[in-house]
Structures are given as C-alpha cells and as structure tokens.
C-alpha cells in the first residue's frame, strides 16, 4: 500500500508540474503576441503610433516608360530630349498637345532603352523644380501602357494659322444674299452701339457706314434724233 501511495503522489506532482509549465508557456506566448511593433509615424491628430500598410504588389522594374507631369511652358520635345538624354538613350518621347491649337497640355511620356535608367530618372527627377514647376515623374507599369500611346509619335504637330484662315473667310467672294446678311448684321450692331452711346449721355455723331445702302441704278434716257 505504501508503494502505491507513493506512485499516486508522484503522478499528482508530475501533473501539477506539467500544468504549471503549460501555463507559463501560454503566458509567454500571450506576452510575445502583445509586444508592440515599431511604429512608422505618429498621427497629427493625436493617438497611438501607427504603422504604414505593406503593399502587396511589388514594384514593376521591367517598364521603361515614364509619365512626366507639370511640364512648364517652353520645355517641349527638343528641350526635353536634350535634357533627359544625359541619363541614357531615349527610345521615344511624346508631349500631349491640343488637336485644335497644338498647344502643350503640360504632360508627356518618355521611353528609355533601359528600365534601370528609367528607374534612376524617376528617383532623381520626381519633384524636381524646373521653371517654377515641380515635375511629377512616375514609372508606368507595363500592363498599364496603352497600346496607342506612341501612335503618331514621329508626327510634329503644326499649329493652324488662324490669322490667315480668318483673312480668307473675310475676303471670300459672297453672293448677294450673303452680302445682304453681312450688312444687316453690321447695321444691327451699329444701332446697338449708338443706343449705348446715347444712354451714356455722350454727344457723339457716329459716322455713316459706307456701302450700307445700295445706289439705285440710273435710268438711261435715249434722245430722239
């Protein structure tokens, strides 16, 4: 009986030891989980420190196409090519322009021969101050490059000569009906101008518009012999 009692007491002590060990391990685990991680920034509005979220997608380092925004006036294709070729060889370059006026839309795209060069340019030229403009330079991922991005890249847009176009429109030959409508519009605007001058109390005699009244053709009289 004494031996049996000793074995039973030994088993109880072993259970107690194992239970205490398991409790200590679980408490260690809880303490390890509750340890705060190193924070990245403190919010301005107050509160505990926060950590920046990790981006799931890795950066695309295989693309050599760059988006360049906030391009200043006067920094066009020729100037951009001369400036950016110091980093490496340029494959293609394009500035977005208005189809009607040909003016720059202040953003464009550059493709380099090497993706490593494009990454260096994006790192160095982003937020670069140029003619009071902060350039915005970003790498465009390969899957987001539009298939028609470089369509017509070799074509240099020649702006229309609107002065010559208006001159030709003004000096074109008109029919009698078109001329009558033109004169009616001129007389209508002149009448409004005269009324505004009179309403302002200005004593001014407006000159007559030449050609507003067509002369009646004279009758030809034949003398009898």
C-alpha positions as CSV (number, residue, x, y, z in Angstrom):
1,X,0.0,0.0,0.0
2,X,2.9,2.4,0.8
3,X,4.4,1.9,-2.7
4,X,1.1,2.5,-4.4
5,X,0.5,5.7,-2.4
6,X,4.0,7.0,-3.3
7,X,3.4,6.4,-7.1
8,X,0.0,8.1,-6.9
9,X,1.5,11.1,-5.2
10,X,4.3,11.2,-7.7
11,X,1.8,11.2,-10.6
12,X,-0.1,14.1,-9.0
13,X,3.1,16.2,-8.6
14,X,4.0,15.5,-12.2
15,X,0.6,16.7,-13.4
16,X,1.0,19.8,-11.3
17,X,4.4,20.5,-12.8
18,X,3.3,19.9,-16.4
19,X,0.2,22.1,-15.8
20,X,2.3,24.9,-14.3
21,X,4.8,24.6,-17.3
22,X,2.0,24.8,-19.8
23,X,0.5,27.9,-18.1
24,X,3.9,29.6,-18.1
25,X,4.4,28.8,-21.8
26,X,0.9,30.1,-22.7
27,X,1.6,33.3,-20.6
28,X,4.9,33.7,-22.5
29,X,3.1,33.4,-25.8
30,X,0.5,35.9,-24.8
31,X,3.2,38.3,-23.7
32,X,5.1,37.7,-27.0
33,X,1.9,38.5,-29.0
34,X,1.1,41.6,-27.1
35,X,4.6,43.1,-27.6
36,X,4.1,46.3,-29.7
37,X,5.8,46.6,-33.1
38,X,7.9,49.5,-34.1
39,X,5.7,52.3,-35.4
40,X,6.4,54.3,-38.6
41,X,4.7,57.6,-37.8
42,X,2.7,59.5,-35.2
43,X,-0.7,60.9,-36.4
44,X,-1.0,64.7,-36.2
45,X,-4.5,64.5,-34.7
46,X,-3.0,62.5,-31.7
47,X,-3.4,59.0,-30.6
48,X,-1.2,56.0,-30.6
49,X,1.6,55.4,-33.1
50,X,0.7,53.7,-36.4
51,X,2.5,51.5,-38.9
52,X,2.3,52.0,-42.7
53,X,0.4,49.3,-44.6
54,X,2.5,47.0,-46.6
55,X,1.9,47.0,-50.3
56,X,1.1,43.5,-51.6
57,X,2.2,44.1,-55.2
58,X,6.0,44.5,-55.8
59,X,7.1,47.5,-57.9
60,X,7.4,46.9,-61.7
61,X,11.0,47.2,-62.5
62,X,10.7,46.0,-66.1
63,X,9.0,49.0,-67.5
64,X,11.0,51.8,-69.2
65,X,8.1,54.2,-69.8
66,X,7.8,57.3,-67.6
67,X,4.9,59.7,-67.1
68,X,6.1,63.3,-66.7
69,X,3.6,65.9,-65.4
70,X,3.6,69.6,-64.8
71,X,5.8,70.3,-67.8
72,X,6.5,74.1,-67.9
73,X,5.9,76.3,-70.9
74,X,8.8,76.3,-73.3
75,X,10.0,72.9,-72.2
76,X,9.0,71.0,-75.3
77,X,10.1,67.9,-77.3
78,X,13.5,69.3,-78.4
79,X,14.3,70.7,-74.9
80,X,13.2,67.5,-73.1
81,X,15.2,65.3,-75.4
82,X,18.3,67.4,-74.8
83,X,17.8,67.4,-71.1
84,X,16.9,63.8,-70.4
85,X,19.5,62.2,-72.8
86,X,22.1,62.9,-70.1
87,X,20.7,59.9,-68.2
88,X,20.7,57.5,-71.1
89,X,19.5,56.8,-74.6
90,X,15.9,57.8,-75.3
91,X,13.7,55.5,-77.4
92,X,10.6,57.6,-77.8
93,X,9.3,60.9,-76.4
94,X,5.8,62.4,-76.7
95,X,4.1,65.5,-75.3
96,X,0.3,65.6,-75.2
97,X,-1.0,68.5,-77.3
98,X,-4.3,70.1,-78.1
99,X,-5.6,68.8,-81.5
100,X,-7.1,72.2,-82.4
101,X,-4.4,74.7,-81.2
102,X,-1.4,72.5,-81.0
103,X,-0.5,73.9,-77.5
104,X,1.0,71.7,-74.9
105,X,-1.2,70.0,-72.2
106,X,1.8,70.1,-69.8
107,X,2.2,66.3,-69.5
108,X,4.0,63.7,-71.6
109,X,5.7,60.4,-71.8
110,X,9.3,59.2,-72.3
111,X,10.5,55.7,-73.0
112,X,14.2,54.8,-72.4
113,X,16.1,51.9,-73.8
114,X,16.9,50.5,-70.3
115,X,14.4,50.1,-67.4
116,X,17.2,50.8,-64.9
117,X,17.7,54.2,-66.5
118,X,14.0,54.9,-66.2
119,X,14.1,54.0,-62.5
120,X,17.0,56.3,-61.9
121,X,15.2,59.2,-63.8
122,X,12.1,58.6,-61.7
123,X,14.0,58.7,-58.5
124,X,16.1,61.8,-59.4
125,X,13.6,63.9,-61.3
126,X,10.4,63.5,-59.2
127,X,9.5,66.8,-57.5
128,X,12.4,68.5,-59.4
129,X,11.9,72.3,-59.6
130,X,12.1,73.4,-63.2
131,X,10.9,76.9,-64.2
132,X,8.8,77.2,-61.0
133,X,7.1,73.9,-61.7
134,X,7.7,70.7,-59.7
135,X,8.0,67.9,-62.2
136,X,5.9,64.7,-61.4
137,X,7.8,61.7,-62.8
138,X,6.4,58.2,-62.3
139,X,7.1,54.8,-63.8
140,X,4.1,53.4,-65.8
141,X,3.7,49.6,-65.3
142,X,4.0,47.5,-68.4
143,X,0.4,46.3,-68.2
144,X,-0.9,49.9,-67.9
145,X,0.9,51.2,-71.0
146,X,-1.9,52.0,-73.6
147,X,-1.3,50.2,-76.9
148,X,-1.9,53.5,-78.8
149,X,0.3,55.6,-76.5
150,X,3.0,56.0,-79.2
151,X,0.6,56.4,-82.1
152,X,1.9,59.3,-84.3
153,X,4.9,60.0,-82.1
154,X,7.0,60.9,-85.1
155,X,4.5,63.5,-86.3
156,X,5.3,67.0,-85.2
157,X,2.0,69.0,-85.0
158,X,2.0,72.2,-87.0
159,X,-0.5,74.7,-85.4
160,X,-3.0,76.2,-87.8
161,X,-2.6,79.8,-89.0
162,X,-5.8,81.2,-87.7
163,X,-5.0,84.7,-88.9
164,X,-4.8,83.5,-92.5
165,X,-7.9,81.5,-92.1
166,X,-9.9,84.5,-90.8
167,X,-8.5,86.6,-93.5
168,X,-9.6,84.2,-96.2
169,X,-13.0,84.0,-94.6
170,X,-13.4,87.7,-94.5
171,X,-12.2,88.3,-98.1
172,X,-14.1,85.5,-99.8
173,X,-16.5,86.2,-102.6
174,X,-20.1,86.4,-101.4
175,X,-23.4,86.2,-103.2
176,X,-26.0,89.0,-103.0
177,X,-27.9,87.1,-100.2
178,X,-24.7,86.6,-98.2
179,X,-23.7,90.2,-98.6
180,X,-27.2,91.4,-97.5
181,X,-27.0,89.3,-94.3
182,X,-23.5,90.6,-93.6
183,X,-24.7,94.2,-94.0
184,X,-27.7,93.6,-91.8
185,X,-25.5,92.2,-89.0
186,X,-23.2,95.2,-89.2
187,X,-26.1,97.7,-89.1
188,X,-27.7,95.9,-86.2
189,X,-24.5,96.0,-84.1
190,X,-24.0,99.7,-85.1
191,X,-27.5,100.6,-83.9
192,X,-26.9,99.0,-80.5
193,X,-23.6,100.9,-80.2
194,X,-25.4,104.2,-81.0
195,X,-28.1,103.5,-78.3
196,X,-25.4,102.7,-75.7
197,X,-23.6,106.0,-76.5
198,X,-26.8,108.0,-76.2
199,X,-27.8,106.3,-72.9
200,X,-24.4,107.2,-71.5
201,X,-25.1,110.9,-72.3
202,X,-22.2,111.3,-74.7
203,X,-22.7,113.8,-77.5
204,X,-21.1,111.9,-80.4
205,X,-22.1,111.8,-84.0
206,X,-21.4,108.3,-85.4
207,X,-20.1,108.2,-88.9
208,X,-22.2,106.5,-91.5
209,X,-21.2,103.1,-92.7
210,X,-20.1,103.2,-96.3
211,X,-21.8,100.6,-98.5
212,X,-24.8,100.1,-96.3
213,X,-27.2,101.5,-98.9
214,X,-27.0,100.3,-102.4
215,X,-27.5,103.1,-105.0
216,X,-30.5,102.7,-107.3
217,X,-29.3,102.2,-110.9
218,X,-29.9,105.2,-113.0
219,X,-32.3,105.0,-115.9
220,X,-30.7,105.6,-119.3
221,X,-32.6,108.1,-121.4
222,X,-32.2,108.0,-125.1
223,X,-32.5,111.2,-127.0
224,X,-34.6,111.1,-130.2
225,X,-32.9,112.4,-133.3
